[in-house]
Amino acid sequence: MKNPDDDSGVTGMLCFTLYSASHAFTQLYRPLLDKLGLTYPQYLVMVSLWNRDGQNVKELGNTLFLDSSTLTPLLKRLSAAGLITRTRNPEDEREVLLHLTEKGRAIEGQAGDVMQCIGEAAALDTETLDSLLGTIDALRDRLHAKMNKVST
């Protein structure tokens, strides 16, 4: 709903609402992730690996909607921090497999505190959260489909 007292022109724009909500999440995450030594994109990589260790770079990129030019530096930093290993697949040398180290596994428990804090701040019941996620996922999928049509 547009605020009648706002003359900025951005209130009521779906893209701005999503952008500003994302910005608020990032600001809330920052001090929590600083304690873990992670940025938000690095945190997303770790969450994905905690859920499915051993995936390859391409799979991870598809999951996180990140291209290799964005993902590779993130993975190098996580590897340098001792949180993950990157190894060539012996069956296909073109493929790089990602595995958590003991140090990477060890911080998973601390990361649970991050999710709890974010969940409390969002203050959404399960039904509302599920509905919101479904709506935003569907929107994202439609936008990606449109981008694919435009780029072909």
Backbone as a printed PyTorch tensor [residue, N CA C, xyz], in Angstrom:
tensor([[[  0.8450,  -1.1790,   0.0000],
         [  0.0000,   0.0000,   0.0000],
         [  0.8880,   1.2390,   0.0000]],

        [[  0.5690,   2.1810,  -0.8100],
         [  1.3530,   3.4020,  -0.9310],
         [  1.0420,   4.3580,   0.2180]],

        [[  2.0990,   4.9070,   0.7880],
         [  1.9700,   5.8980,   1.8540],
         [  1.6190,   7.2350,   1.2120]],

        [[  0.4610,   7.8250,   1.5410],
         [  0.0590,   9.0840,   0.8990],
         [  0.9710,  10.2570,   1.2560]],

        [[  1.7270,  10.1410,   2.3500],
         [  2.6360,  11.2150,   2.7530],
         [  4.0090,  11.1020,   2.0970]],

        [[  4.2320,  10.0330,   1.3210],
         [  5.5410,   9.8070,   0.7070],
         [  5.5170,  10.2960,  -0.7330]],

        [[  6.3800,  11.2510,  -1.0360],
         [  6.4450,  11.7620,  -2.4080],
         [  7.7230,  11.3170,  -3.1210]],

        [[  8.3760,  10.2650,  -2.6040],
         [  9.6310,   9.8110,  -3.2070],
         [  9.4100,   9.1010,  -4.5340]],

        [[  8.2240,   8.5790,  -4.7440],
         [  7.9350,   7.8590,  -5.9760],
         [  8.2580,   6.3770,  -5.9040]],

        [[  8.9800,   5.9300,  -4.8590],
         [  9.3610,   4.5200,  -4.7950],
         [  8.4230,   3.6850,  -3.9310]],

        [[  7.7030,   4.3270,  -3.0350],
         [  6.7600,   3.5900,  -2.2020],
         [  5.6790,   3.0020,  -3.1100]],

        [[  5.3910,   1.7580,  -2.9110],
         [  4.3970,   1.0980,  -3.7470],
         [  5.0030,   0.3580,  -4.9270]],

        [[  6.3090,   0.5390,  -5.1580],
         [  6.9860,  -0.2230,  -6.2130],
         [  7.3910,  -1.5770,  -5.6290]],

        [[  6.9450,  -2.6610,  -6.2470],
         [  7.2540,  -3.9960,  -5.7490],
         [  8.7580,  -4.2130,  -5.6490]],

        [[  9.4850,  -3.8170,  -6.6760],
         [ 10.9310,  -4.0380,  -6.6690],
         [ 11.6020,  -3.2910,  -5.5210]],

        [[ 11.1430,  -2.0830,  -5.2140],
         [ 11.7290,  -1.3330,  -4.1050],
         [ 11.3670,  -1.9710,  -2.7680]],

        [[ 10.1460,  -2.4350,  -2.6310],
         [  9.7360,  -3.0790,  -1.3870],
         [ 10.5840,  -4.3190,  -1.1220]],

        [[ 10.8030,  -5.1350,  -2.1590],
         [ 11.6460,  -6.3190,  -2.0000],
         [ 13.0940,  -5.9330,  -1.7210]],

        [[ 13.5950,  -4.9360,  -2.4300],
         [ 14.9640,  -4.4550,  -2.2270],
         [ 15.1540,  -3.9530,  -0.7990]],

        [[ 14.2340,  -3.1250,  -0.3160],
         [ 14.3910,  -2.5460,   1.0190],
         [ 14.2390,  -3.6080,   2.1090]],

        [[ 13.3820,  -4.5990,   1.8850],
         [ 13.2700,  -5.7050,   2.8420],
         [ 14.5620,  -6.5200,   2.8530]],

        [[ 15.1210,  -6.7700,   1.6790],
         [ 16.3970,  -7.4830,   1.5900],
         [ 17.5000,  -6.7170,   2.3070]],

        [[ 17.5080,  -5.4100,   2.1200],
         [ 18.5010,  -4.5650,   2.7840],
         [ 18.3450,  -4.6560,   4.3080]],

        [[ 17.1190,  -4.6400,   4.7920],
         [ 16.8710,  -4.7450,   6.2330],
         [ 17.3510,  -6.0930,   6.7710]],

        [[ 17.0870,  -7.1640,   6.0190],
         [ 17.5810,  -8.4790,   6.4240],
         [ 19.1060,  -8.4760,   6.5010]],

        [[ 19.7450,  -7.9300,   5.4910],
         [ 21.2040,  -7.9070,   5.4500],
         [ 21.7710,  -7.1430,   6.6370]],

        [[ 21.1640,  -6.0180,   6.9700],
         [ 21.6260,  -5.2370,   8.1200],
         [ 21.4440,  -6.0170,   9.4210]],

        [[ 20.3670,  -6.7690,   9.5260],
         [ 20.1240,  -7.5710,  10.7220],
         [ 21.0970,  -8.7480,  10.8020]],

        [[ 21.3780,  -9.3680,   9.6680],
         [ 22.3010, -10.4960,   9.6190],
         [ 23.7380, -10.0900,   9.9480]],

        [[ 24.1510,  -8.9040,   9.5040],
         [ 25.5660,  -8.5270,   9.5590],
         [ 26.2290,  -8.7610,  10.9170]],

        [[ 25.7270,  -8.1870,  12.0210],
         [ 26.4320,  -8.3950,  13.2910],
         [ 26.4250,  -9.8570,  13.7500]],

        [[ 25.3790, -10.5810,  13.3970],
         [ 25.3030, -11.9920,  13.7670],
         [ 26.3270, -12.8080,  12.9940]],

        [[ 26.4580, -12.5160,  11.7060],
         [ 27.4020, -13.2550,  10.8710],
         [ 28.8400, -12.8270,  11.1160]],

        [[ 29.0360, -11.5740,  11.5340],
         [ 30.3890, -11.1220,  11.8760],
         [ 30.9940, -12.0160,  12.9530]],

        [[ 30.1660, -12.4700,  13.8860],
         [ 30.6450, -13.3570,  14.9550],
         [ 31.1420, -14.6880,  14.4000]],

        [[ 30.6000, -15.0940,  13.2550],
         [ 31.0190, -16.3380,  12.6090],
         [ 32.1200, -16.1010,  11.5810]],

        [[ 32.4120, -14.8420,  11.3090],
         [ 33.4160, -14.5150,  10.3010],
         [ 32.9160, -14.7150,   8.8840]],

        [[ 31.6040, -14.5820,   8.6840],
         [ 30.9990, -14.8180,   7.3720],
         [ 30.2640, -13.5830,   6.8720]],

        [[ 30.2610, -13.4240,   5.5600],
         [ 29.3700, -12.4640,   4.9250],
         [ 28.0540, -13.1910,   4.6380]],

        [[ 27.0290, -12.4450,   4.2600],
         [ 25.7480, -13.0950,   3.9630],
         [ 25.8620, -14.0830,   2.7930]],

        [[ 26.4980, -13.7230,   1.6670],
         [ 26.6290, -14.7190,   0.5950],
         [ 27.4210, -15.9610,   1.0320]],

        [[ 28.4590, -15.7760,   1.8430],
         [ 29.2100, -16.9240,   2.3510],
         [ 28.3220, -17.7860,   3.2520]],

        [[ 27.4960, -17.1360,   4.0390],
         [ 26.5560, -17.8490,   4.9020],
         [ 25.6120, -18.7150,   4.0670]],

        [[ 25.1130, -18.1780,   2.9690],
         [ 24.2250, -18.9540,   2.1000],
         [ 24.9280, -20.1900,   1.5560]],

        [[ 26.1950, -20.0440,   1.1770],
         [ 26.9790, -21.1900,   0.7070],
         [ 27.0720, -22.2340,   1.8170]],

        [[ 27.3900, -21.7860,   3.0210],
         [ 27.5340, -22.7160,   4.1380],
         [ 26.2110, -23.4150,   4.4490]],

        [[ 25.1140, -22.6880,   4.4560],
         [ 23.8060, -23.3050,   4.7150],
         [ 23.5270, -24.3880,   3.6780]],

        [[ 23.8180, -24.0910,   2.4230],
         [ 23.5870, -25.0660,   1.3600],
         [ 24.4500, -26.3140,   1.5640]],

        [[ 25.7030, -26.1110,   1.9680],
         [ 26.5840, -27.2610,   2.1990],
         [ 26.2160, -28.0070,   3.4810]],

        [[ 25.7390, -27.3230,   4.4980],
         [ 25.2740, -28.0270,   5.7000],
         [ 24.0990, -28.9260,   5.3560]],

        [[ 23.3000, -28.5150,   4.4030],
         [ 22.1480, -29.3210,   3.9920],
         [ 22.5150, -30.4090,   2.9990]],

        [[ 23.5540, -30.1610,   2.1980],
         [ 23.9620, -31.1640,   1.1980],
         [ 25.4460, -31.0020,   0.9030]],

        [[ 26.2510, -31.6180,   1.7270],
         [ 27.7000, -31.5680,   1.5660],
         [ 28.0960, -32.3690,   0.3260]],

        [[ 29.1550, -31.9310,  -0.3380],
         [ 29.6900, -32.6760,  -1.4700],
         [ 29.1180, -32.2920,  -2.8200]],

        [[ 28.2940, -31.2670,  -2.8800],
         [ 27.7590, -30.8540,  -4.1780],
         [ 28.8480, -30.1730,  -5.0010]],

        [[ 28.6130, -30.0800,  -6.2860],
         [ 29.6040, -29.4210,  -7.1360],
         [ 29.2710, -27.9360,  -7.2830]],

        [[ 30.2260, -27.2060,  -7.8370],
         [ 30.0870, -25.7540,  -7.9470],
         [ 28.8720, -25.3750,  -8.7920]],

        [[ 28.6510, -26.1030,  -9.8750],
         [ 27.5170, -25.7750, -10.7470],
         [ 26.1850, -25.9510, -10.0110]],

        [[ 26.0550, -27.0450,  -9.2750],
         [ 24.8230, -27.2800,  -8.5050],
         [ 24.6060, -26.1690,  -7.4810]],

        [[ 25.6720, -25.8010,  -6.7860],
         [ 25.5670, -24.7440,  -5.7830],
         [ 25.1690, -23.4220,  -6.4290]],

        [[ 25.7820, -23.1080,  -7.5600],
         [ 25.4380, -21.8790,  -8.2740],
         [ 23.9750, -21.8500,  -8.6820]],

        [[ 23.4760, -22.9840,  -9.1620],
         [ 22.0610, -23.0630,  -9.5380],
         [ 21.1510, -22.8860,  -8.3260]],

        [[ 21.5160, -23.4830,  -7.2150],
         [ 20.7240, -23.3710,  -5.9900],
         [ 20.6450, -21.9280,  -5.5090]],

        [[ 21.7910, -21.2340,  -5.5470],
         [ 21.8730, -19.8810,  -4.9970],
         [ 21.6640, -18.7830,  -6.0400]],

        [[ 21.4230, -19.1770,  -7.2900],
         [ 21.2440, -18.2090,  -8.3760],
         [ 22.4750, -17.3040,  -8.5110]],

        [[ 23.6620, -17.9160,  -8.4350],
         [ 24.9200, -17.1870,  -8.5790],
         [ 25.7140, -17.7770,  -9.7310]],

        [[ 26.3200, -16.9090, -10.5400],
         [ 27.1640, -17.4140, -11.6160],
         [ 28.5610, -17.6910, -11.0700]],

        [[ 29.3550, -18.4030, -11.8570],
         [ 30.6670, -18.8350, -11.3730],
         [ 31.5990, -17.6650, -11.0820]],

        [[ 31.4530, -16.5530, -11.7940],
         [ 32.3310, -15.4050, -11.5410],
         [ 32.0490, -14.7690, -10.1760]],

        [[ 30.8650, -14.9570,  -9.6580],
         [ 30.5230, -14.4820,  -8.3140],
         [ 30.8540, -15.5420,  -7.2700]],

        [[ 30.5660, -16.7760,  -7.6010],
         [ 30.7150, -17.8710,  -6.6490],
         [ 32.1730, -18.2360,  -6.3850]],

        [[ 33.0030, -18.2480,  -7.4140],
         [ 34.3940, -18.6800,  -7.2530],
         [ 35.1510, -17.8840,  -6.1930]],

        [[ 35.0980, -16.5440,  -6.1930],
         [ 35.8020, -15.8180,  -5.1280],
         [ 35.2530, -16.1170,  -3.7250]],

        [[ 33.9410, -16.3200,  -3.6200],
         [ 33.3480, -16.6930,  -2.3290],
         [ 33.9210, -18.0140,  -1.8400]],

        [[ 33.9910, -18.9750,  -2.7450],
         [ 34.4900, -20.2990,  -2.3860],
         [ 35.9690, -20.2500,  -2.0280]],

        [[ 36.7330, -19.4320,  -2.7340],
         [ 38.1590, -19.2910,  -2.4100],
         [ 38.3380, -18.7310,  -1.0050]],

        [[ 37.5240, -17.7480,  -0.6340],
         [ 37.6280, -17.1700,   0.7130],
         [ 37.2140, -18.1810,   1.7890]],

        [[ 36.1670, -18.9450,   1.5230],
         [ 35.7450, -19.9640,   2.4880],
         [ 36.7990, -21.0590,   2.6280]],

        [[ 37.4430, -21.3950,   1.5270],
         [ 38.5240, -22.3760,   1.5550],
         [ 39.7260, -21.8360,   2.3280]],

        [[ 40.0910, -20.5800,   2.0740],
         [ 41.2160, -19.9530,   2.7810],
         [ 40.9350, -19.8510,   4.2820]],

        [[ 39.6690, -19.7140,   4.6480],
         [ 39.2860, -19.6390,   6.0610],
         [ 39.2360, -21.0190,   6.7130]],

        [[ 39.4330, -22.0620,   5.9060],
         [ 39.4360, -23.4200,   6.4370],
         [ 38.0640, -24.0080,   6.6770]],

        [[ 37.0440, -23.4430,   6.0350],
         [ 35.6720, -23.9120,   6.2490],
         [ 35.2250, -24.9510,   5.2290]],

        [[ 35.8020, -24.9110,   4.0360],
         [ 35.4480, -25.8650,   2.9810],
         [ 36.7150, -26.3130,   2.2570]],

        [[ 36.5780, -27.4190,   1.5300],
         [ 37.6230, -27.8300,   0.5920],
         [ 37.0150, -27.8620,  -0.7960]],

        [[ 37.8470, -27.5890,  -1.7790],
         [ 37.4430, -27.6620,  -3.1830],
         [ 38.3630, -28.6730,  -3.8440]],

        [[ 37.7800, -29.7490,  -4.3590],
         [ 38.5860, -30.7880,  -4.9890],
         [ 37.9920, -31.1640,  -6.3370]],

        [[ 38.8630, -31.5220,  -7.2500],
         [ 38.4120, -31.9930,  -8.5600],
         [ 37.7830, -33.3700,  -8.4090]],

        [[ 36.7150, -33.5890,  -9.1290],
         [ 36.0700, -34.8910,  -9.1560],
         [ 36.9900, -35.8420,  -9.9120]],

        [[ 37.4310, -36.9400,  -9.2960],
         [ 38.3380, -37.8540,  -9.9970],
         [ 37.7040, -38.4970, -11.2340]],

        [[ 36.3760, -38.5440, -11.2750],
         [ 35.6810, -39.1250, -12.4220],
         [ 35.4710, -38.1190, -13.5440]],

        [[ 35.5290, -36.8340, -13.2230],
         [ 35.3740, -35.7740, -14.2230],
         [ 36.1500, -34.5550, -13.7350]],

        [[ 37.3580, -34.4020, -14.2270],
         [ 38.2740, -33.3470, -13.7680],
         [ 37.7170, -31.9330, -13.9600]],

        [[ 36.7180, -31.7740, -14.8190],
         [ 36.1330, -30.4420, -15.0340],
         [ 35.2610, -30.0080, -13.8660]],

        [[ 34.8540, -30.9490, -13.0640],
         [ 33.9110, -30.6930, -11.9790],
         [ 34.6550, -30.4920, -10.6530]],

        [[ 34.2840, -29.4290,  -9.9330],
         [ 34.8700, -29.1550,  -8.6160],
         [ 33.8310, -29.4830,  -7.5500]],

        [[ 34.2260, -30.3490,  -6.6200],
         [ 33.3420, -30.7630,  -5.5360],
         [ 33.6510, -29.9580,  -4.2810]],

        [[ 32.6140, -29.6330,  -3.5510],
         [ 32.7420, -28.8140,  -2.3490],
         [ 32.3840, -29.6410,  -1.1220]],

        [[ 33.2850, -29.6110,  -0.1420],
         [ 33.0590, -30.3580,   1.0940],
         [ 33.3540, -29.4700,   2.2910]],

        [[ 32.5760, -29.6580,   3.3240],
         [ 32.8190, -28.9640,   4.5820],
         [ 34.0310, -29.5770,   5.2740]],

        [[ 34.8000, -28.7410,   5.9310],
         [ 35.8620, -29.2270,   6.8020],
         [ 35.2650, -29.4130,   8.1980]],

        [[ 36.0510, -29.9480,   9.1120],
         [ 35.5890, -30.0550,  10.5020],
         [ 35.2440, -28.6740,  11.0450]],

        [[ 36.0770, -27.6970,  10.7210],
         [ 35.8240, -26.3200,  11.1710],
         [ 34.5110, -25.8020,  10.5880]],

        [[ 34.2510, -26.1150,   9.3220],
         [ 33.0090, -25.6970,   8.6780],
         [ 31.7930, -26.3470,   9.3010]],

        [[ 31.9270, -27.6290,   9.6600],
         [ 30.8150, -28.3190,  10.3210],
         [ 30.5900, -27.7620,  11.7260]],

        [[ 31.6830, -27.3890,  12.3800],
         [ 31.6090, -26.9550,  13.7780],
         [ 30.8080, -25.6710,  13.9690]],

        [[ 30.7860, -24.8020,  12.9710],
         [ 30.0670, -23.5350,  13.1590],
         [ 28.5760, -23.6340,  12.8360]],

        [[ 28.1440, -24.8090,  12.3900],
         [ 26.7230, -24.9580,  12.0480],
         [ 25.8180, -24.6930,  13.2500]],

        [[ 26.2070, -25.1590,  14.4120],
         [ 25.3950, -24.9380,  15.6100],
         [ 25.2420, -23.4680,  15.9360]],

        [[ 26.3330, -22.7150,  15.7930],
         [ 26.2770, -21.2750,  16.0450],
         [ 25.3840, -20.5890,  15.0200]],

        [[ 25.3800, -21.1020,  13.8090],
         [ 24.5660, -20.5070,  12.7490],
         [ 23.0780, -20.6950,  13.0230]],

        [[ 22.7280, -21.7370,  13.7690],
         [ 21.3310, -21.9280,  14.1460],
         [ 20.8080, -20.7610,  14.9680]],

        [[ 21.6910, -20.1770,  15.7620],
         [ 21.3090, -18.9950,  16.5370],
         [ 20.9530, -17.8320,  15.6170]],

        [[ 21.6480, -17.7460,  14.4900],
         [ 21.3800, -16.6840,  13.5140],
         [ 19.9610, -16.8290,  12.9830]],

        [[ 19.6080, -18.0330,  12.5620],
         [ 18.2710, -18.2580,  12.0120],
         [ 17.1880, -17.9910,  13.0550]],

        [[ 17.4380, -18.3780,  14.2900],
         [ 16.4520, -18.1380,  15.3460],
         [ 16.2470, -16.6440,  15.5560]],

        [[ 17.3330, -15.8930,  15.5800],
         [ 17.2410, -14.4430,  15.7790],
         [ 16.4870, -13.7790,  14.6260]],

        [[ 16.7860, -14.1930,  13.4060],
         [ 16.1130, -13.6270,  12.2350],
         [ 14.6300, -13.9900,  12.2680]],

        [[ 14.3340, -15.2390,  12.6090],
         [ 12.9430, -15.6660,  12.7010],
         [ 12.1570, -14.8710,  13.7290]],

        [[ 12.7870, -14.6280,  14.8720],
         [ 12.1240, -13.8350,  15.9100],
         [ 11.8980, -12.4010,  15.4470]],

        [[ 12.8700, -11.8420,  14.7450],
         [ 12.7380, -10.4600,  14.2680],
         [ 11.6280, -10.3450,  13.2260]],

        [[ 11.5260, -11.3430,  12.3450],
         [ 10.4920, -11.3140,  11.3060],
         [  9.1000, -11.5010,  11.9120]],

        [[  9.0190, -12.2380,  12.9930],
         [  7.7660, -12.4320,  13.7390],
         [  6.6080, -12.8810,  12.8510]],

        [[  6.8670, -13.9030,  12.0270],
         [  5.8250, -14.4470,  11.1580],
         [  5.4500, -15.8380,  11.6410]],

        [[  4.1540, -16.1280,  11.7010],
         [  3.7500, -17.4850,  12.0380],
         [  4.0370, -18.3810,  10.8350]],

        [[  4.0250, -19.6800,  11.0620],
         [  4.4010, -20.6460,  10.0290],
         [  3.5420, -20.5170,   8.7780]],

        [[  2.2520, -20.3620,   8.9610],
         [  1.3420, -20.2580,   7.8130],
         [  1.6540, -19.0180,   6.9730]],

        [[  1.8660, -17.8900,   7.6210],
         [  2.1830, -16.6500,   6.9060],
         [  3.5260, -16.7670,   6.2040]],

        [[  4.5130, -17.3310,   6.9030],
         [  5.8390, -17.5000,   6.3070],
         [  5.7740, -18.3960,   5.0800]],

        [[  5.0960, -19.5290,   5.1860],
         [  4.9750, -20.4410,   4.0460],
         [  4.3000, -19.7630,   2.8590]],

        [[  3.2480, -19.0100,   3.1190],
         [  2.5340, -18.3000,   2.0590],
         [  3.4280, -17.2520,   1.4030]],

        [[  4.1310, -16.4880,   2.2290],
         [  5.0250, -15.4510,   1.7090],
         [  6.1430, -16.0590,   0.8710]],

        [[  6.7560, -17.1260,   1.3710],
         [  7.8200, -17.7920,   0.6120],
         [  7.3010, -18.3130,  -0.7250]],

        [[  6.1220, -18.9070,  -0.7090],
         [  5.5380, -19.4130,  -1.9510],
         [  5.2900, -18.3070,  -2.9570]],

        [[  4.7760, -17.1890,  -2.4890],
         [  4.4970, -16.0510,  -3.3710],
         [  5.7870, -15.4830,  -3.9520]],

        [[  6.7900, -15.2920,  -3.1060],
         [  8.0560, -14.7170,  -3.5810],
         [  8.7820, -15.6910,  -4.5010]],

        [[  8.7700, -16.9890,  -4.1730],
         [  9.3890, -17.9840,  -5.0580],
         [  8.7240, -17.9780,  -6.4350]],

        [[  7.3970, -17.9240,  -6.4610],
         [  6.6750, -17.9000,  -7.7360],
         [  7.0140, -16.6430,  -8.5290]],

        [[  7.1030, -15.5140,  -7.8440],
         [  7.4820, -14.2660,  -8.5030],
         [  8.8770, -14.3800,  -9.1020]],

        [[  9.8280, -14.8740,  -8.3080],
         [ 11.2000, -15.0490,  -8.7940],
         [ 11.2320, -15.9550, -10.0270]],

        [[ 10.5000, -17.0570,  -9.9700],
         [ 10.4840, -17.9910, -11.0970],
         [  9.9080, -17.3420, -12.3540]],

        [[  8.8550, -16.5410, -12.2010],
         [  8.2800, -15.8500, -13.3640],
         [  9.2710, -14.8370, -13.9350]],

        [[  9.9750, -14.1340, -13.0640],
         [ 10.9660, -13.1560, -13.5320],
         [ 12.1180, -13.8490, -14.2560]],

        [[ 12.5850, -14.9800, -13.7210],
         [ 13.6450, -15.7320, -14.3970],
         [ 13.1650, -16.2420, -15.7550]],

        [[ 11.9320, -16.7260, -15.8090],
         [ 11.3900, -17.2060, -17.0830],
         [ 11.3420, -16.0760, -18.1040]],

        [[ 10.9360, -14.9090, -17.6700],
         [ 10.8830, -13.7460, -18.5700],
         [ 12.2890, -13.3620, -19.0290]],

        [[ 13.2590, -13.3730, -18.1030],
         [ 14.6470, -13.0540, -18.4750],
         [ 15.1670, -14.0390, -19.5100]],

        [[ 14.8390, -15.3170, -19.3290],
         [ 15.2930, -16.3340, -20.2750],
         [ 14.6900, -16.1190, -21.6560]],

        [[ 13.4230, -15.7070, -21.7170],
         [ 12.7840, -15.4280, -23.0050],
         [ 13.4210, -14.2220, -23.6790]],

        [[ 13.7220, -13.2000, -22.8920],
         [ 14.3040, -11.9700, -23.4320],
         [ 15.7160, -12.2200, -23.9490]],

        [[ 16.4780, -13.0700, -23.2490],
         [ 17.8760, -13.2850, -23.6250],
         [ 18.0500, -14.2940, -24.7510]],

        [[ 16.9730, -14.9760, -25.1620],
         [ 17.1130, -15.9490, -26.2540],
         [ 16.5910, -15.4140, -27.5600]]])
